[in-house]
Amino acid sequence: MKTIPSSFKERKRYIRIKYESDLKAEKNDIERLVIQACLQFLGELNMARAGIQFVPDSWSGNTAILRVGHKFVDETKAALALVKELNGHKVTISSLKVSGTIEGVKGK
């Protein structure tokens, strides 16, 4: 079976996000919150087109890395900015850096 040429593959961007709150939450709760916020803002169709996924093993403290399609970076950042609360506690999720590679978004 032939492989797909790189010109046909979807271009991805990686967004490093930071979770801030006085509530100590599990990473599964935060992931669910981010996915719900994106689903509410983008809708099901654009959520599928954006291909939003958490990069496995990317959690370090209160930061994580999201994988997003290159056309939906701004919409994803807007959806993250609209997150206000989790279980009645104030929450902010901000984007720290956007890059085309995981190494670029991790920084030094």
Short mmCIF file of the C-alpha atoms (twelve columns), coordinates in Angstrom:
data_MODEL
# 
_entry.id   MODEL 
# 
loop_
_atom_site.group_PDB 
_atom_site.id 
_atom_site.type_symbol 
_atom_site.label_atom_id 
_atom_site.label_alt_id 
_atom_site.label_comp_id 
_atom_site.label_asym_id 
_atom_site.label_seq_id 
_atom_site.Cartn_x 
_atom_site.Cartn_y 
_atom_site.Cartn_z 
_atom_site.pdbx_PDB_model_num 
ATOM 1   C CA . MET A 1   0.000   0.000  0.000  1 
ATOM 2   C CA . LYS A 2   1.325   3.436  -0.921 1 
ATOM 3   C CA . THR A 3   2.050   6.022  1.718  1 
ATOM 4   C CA . ILE A 4   0.384   9.419  1.648  1 
ATOM 5   C CA . PRO A 5   2.648   12.165 0.320  1 
ATOM 6   C CA . SER A 6   3.486   14.862 2.831  1 
ATOM 7   C CA . SER A 7   1.791   17.489 0.668  1 
ATOM 8   C CA . PHE A 8   -1.566  15.753 1.271  1 
ATOM 9   C CA . LYS A 9   -1.205  15.418 5.023  1 
ATOM 10  C CA . GLU A 10  -2.825  17.849 7.401  1 
ATOM 11  C CA . ARG A 11  -0.499  20.512 8.763  1 
ATOM 12  C CA . LYS A 12  -0.505  20.507 12.534 1 
ATOM 13  C CA . ARG A 13  0.276   23.150 15.122 1 
ATOM 14  C CA . TYR A 14  1.067   22.528 18.752 1 
ATOM 15  C CA . ILE A 15  -0.230  24.838 21.486 1 
ATOM 16  C CA . ARG A 16  1.214   24.817 24.995 1 
ATOM 17  C CA . ILE A 17  -1.574  25.675 27.441 1 
ATOM 18  C CA . LYS A 18  -1.430  26.618 31.111 1 
ATOM 19  C CA . TYR A 19  -4.128  25.803 33.658 1 
ATOM 20  C CA . GLU A 20  -4.529  28.186 36.605 1 
ATOM 21  C CA . SER A 21  -6.955  27.786 39.491 1 
ATOM 22  C CA . ASP A 22  -7.150  27.589 43.250 1 
ATOM 23  C CA . LEU A 23  -8.793  24.178 42.799 1 
ATOM 24  C CA . LYS A 24  -6.487  21.160 42.545 1 
ATOM 25  C CA . ALA A 25  -7.982  19.258 39.600 1 
ATOM 26  C CA . GLU A 26  -7.066  15.992 37.950 1 
ATOM 27  C CA . LYS A 27  -5.647  16.134 34.435 1 
ATOM 28  C CA . ASN A 28  -8.647  14.153 33.150 1 
ATOM 29  C CA . ASP A 29  -10.984 16.873 34.446 1 
ATOM 30  C CA . ILE A 30  -8.936  19.570 32.734 1 
ATOM 31  C CA . GLU A 31  -8.802  17.624 29.465 1 
ATOM 32  C CA . ARG A 32  -12.565 17.127 29.592 1 
ATOM 33  C CA . LEU A 33  -13.039 20.850 30.307 1 
ATOM 34  C CA . VAL A 34  -10.890 21.863 27.310 1 
ATOM 35  C CA . ILE A 35  -12.643 19.443 24.965 1 
ATOM 36  C CA . GLN A 36  -16.085 20.616 26.157 1 
ATOM 37  C CA . ALA A 37  -15.106 24.281 25.699 1 
ATOM 38  C CA . CYS A 38  -13.855 23.635 22.168 1 
ATOM 39  C CA . LEU A 39  -16.923 21.578 21.335 1 
ATOM 40  C CA . GLN A 40  -19.230 24.323 22.594 1 
ATOM 41  C CA . PHE A 41  -17.386 27.088 20.740 1 
ATOM 42  C CA . LEU A 42  -16.530 25.298 17.484 1 
ATOM 43  C CA . GLY A 43  -19.376 22.800 17.192 1 
ATOM 44  C CA . GLU A 44  -19.052 19.152 16.277 1 
ATOM 45  C CA . LEU A 45  -18.169 19.639 12.621 1 
ATOM 46  C CA . ASN A 46  -15.389 22.178 13.151 1 
ATOM 47  C CA . MET A 47  -14.139 20.250 16.169 1 
ATOM 48  C CA . ALA A 48  -13.676 17.243 13.894 1 
ATOM 49  C CA . ARG A 49  -12.013 19.388 11.225 1 
ATOM 50  C CA . ALA A 50  -9.674  20.963 13.779 1 
ATOM 51  C CA . GLY A 51  -8.522  17.558 15.046 1 
ATOM 52  C CA . ILE A 52  -7.924  18.805 18.581 1 
ATOM 53  C CA . GLN A 53  -6.033  16.261 20.687 1 
ATOM 54  C CA . PHE A 54  -3.880  16.287 23.785 1 
ATOM 55  C CA . VAL A 55  -0.352  15.093 23.114 1 
ATOM 56  C CA . PRO A 56  0.213   11.977 25.262 1 
ATOM 57  C CA . ASP A 57  2.619   12.425 28.187 1 
ATOM 58  C CA . SER A 58  2.805   16.180 27.655 1 
ATOM 59  C CA . TRP A 59  1.623   17.187 31.131 1 
ATOM 60  C CA . SER A 60  4.239   18.868 33.279 1 
ATOM 61  C CA . GLY A 61  2.865   20.594 36.345 1 
ATOM 62  C CA . ASN A 62  -0.022  22.737 35.164 1 
ATOM 63  C CA . THR A 63  0.937   22.902 31.463 1 
ATOM 64  C CA . ALA A 64  0.055   20.585 28.597 1 
ATOM 65  C CA . ILE A 65  0.350   20.480 24.810 1 
ATOM 66  C CA . LEU A 66  -2.567  20.399 22.363 1 
ATOM 67  C CA . ARG A 67  -2.334  19.281 18.727 1 
ATOM 68  C CA . VAL A 68  -4.540  21.343 16.380 1 
ATOM 69  C CA . GLY A 69  -4.965  21.755 12.637 1 
ATOM 70  C CA . HIS A 70  -3.193  24.853 11.308 1 
ATOM 71  C CA . LYS A 71  -6.419  26.562 10.212 1 
ATOM 72  C CA . PHE A 72  -8.005  26.335 13.666 1 
ATOM 73  C CA . VAL A 73  -5.311  27.750 15.954 1 
ATOM 74  C CA . ASP A 74  -7.050  31.084 16.543 1 
ATOM 75  C CA . GLU A 75  -10.457 29.482 17.084 1 
ATOM 76  C CA . THR A 76  -8.992  27.022 19.588 1 
ATOM 77  C CA . LYS A 77  -7.255  29.802 21.501 1 
ATOM 78  C CA . ALA A 78  -10.550 31.717 21.611 1 
ATOM 79  C CA . ALA A 79  -12.373 28.668 22.954 1 
ATOM 80  C CA . LEU A 80  -9.744  28.247 25.681 1 
ATOM 81  C CA . ALA A 81  -10.059 31.910 26.665 1 
ATOM 82  C CA . LEU A 82  -13.797 31.434 27.261 1 
ATOM 83  C CA . VAL A 83  -13.289 28.820 29.986 1 
ATOM 84  C CA . LYS A 84  -14.317 30.432 33.275 1 
ATOM 85  C CA . GLU A 85  -15.056 27.755 35.874 1 
ATOM 86  C CA . LEU A 86  -14.738 24.117 36.848 1 
ATOM 87  C CA . ASN A 87  -16.990 22.719 39.562 1 
ATOM 88  C CA . GLY A 88  -17.881 26.231 40.726 1 
ATOM 89  C CA . HIS A 89  -14.256 27.367 41.084 1 
ATOM 90  C CA . LYS A 90  -12.666 30.087 38.951 1 
ATOM 91  C CA . VAL A 91  -10.395 28.681 36.226 1 
ATOM 92  C CA . THR A 92  -8.272  30.266 33.521 1 
ATOM 93  C CA . ILE A 93  -6.676  28.413 30.643 1 
ATOM 94  C CA . SER A 94  -4.207  30.410 28.584 1 
ATOM 95  C CA . SER A 95  -2.048  29.594 25.593 1 
ATOM 96  C CA . LEU A 96  1.654   30.095 26.183 1 
ATOM 97  C CA . LYS A 97  3.184   29.263 22.821 1 
ATOM 98  C CA . VAL A 98  2.270   27.980 19.363 1 
ATOM 99  C CA . SER A 99  4.685   26.088 17.119 1 
ATOM 100 C CA . GLY A 100 4.775   23.677 14.222 1 
ATOM 101 C CA . THR A 101 6.829   21.105 16.150 1 
ATOM 102 C CA . ILE A 102 6.581   19.628 19.626 1 
ATOM 103 C CA . GLU A 103 10.206  20.527 20.332 1 
ATOM 104 C CA . GLY A 104 9.507   24.138 19.393 1 
ATOM 105 C CA . VAL A 105 6.596   24.446 21.760 1 
ATOM 106 C CA . LYS A 106 8.413   22.798 24.660 1 
ATOM 107 C CA . GLY A 107 11.188  25.364 24.523 1 
ATOM 108 C CA . LYS A 108 14.336  25.191 26.570 1 
# 
